[in-house]
Amino acid sequence: MTFTNGNHITFVSHGETTLLSEKGKLKLQSHLDREEYVARVLDREAKSTPPEAAKAMTVAIRTFLQQNANREGDCLTIPDSSATQRVSASPATTGARTMAAWTQDLIYAGDPVHYHGSRATEGTLSWRQAMAQAGQGERYDQILAFAYPDNSLSRWGAPRSTCQLLPKAKAWLAKKMPQWRRILQGETGYNEPDVFAVCRLVSGFPYTDRQQKRLFIRNFFTLQDRLDLTHEYLHLAFDGYPTGLDENYIETLTRQLLMD
């Protein structure tokens, strides 16, 4: 197949791809099962290895599709474009289908999801960085949490985030972090987190989800709320070091920071 821009591709079709004429112009159109589509995009945009990076990528691909595709009856339509998603014209490889099947129906609900081959910004999964993270032993959900800190795993039919964001609480904490740095850098084990989310706690006591890098507090109105937020932030900042599990140490440091 040769396109008007001079590009040429050879592909295999088993009847799913047809050549149509629309307003005097020829175009290719494929009717694909959703998971076959996800696998084909994985083949085109990334690779099926390393597995944890590929799993994260399939979730990002599926989420982008849900957030951006147009709906025509029971079908979703989306152009094959660098502005949206690039999809392989040939059937997906076995490896890509395996990765799509492993994460079948999973999406990362919440804010808009983007991905890129090399650029890493908040809200954008970098394939290059995802491969590096997988090489360091990180799981696919940890890779997703790093790229999309305000989102959470959900399913295609129930795209609701499990994190009800508290933006004022996060903004307050972000403002305080540089002020606290001079004190905390002198504490053994301190590792300032790059990304995190502050979520509203539905019930129970405030806590830290270390894997997803989420701080759960009841609200953000009172001094007690600020104490709770600072306390949970310190648990995250000292994660992986014994003092991060020492409640007395964390509480003492919390009060020192807020009363300083």
Summary of the structure (lengths in Angstrom):
residues: 260
radius of gyration: 22.4
end to end distance: 69.1
largest distance: 74.0
contacts: 748
relative contact order: 0.10
helix: 41%
strand: 19%
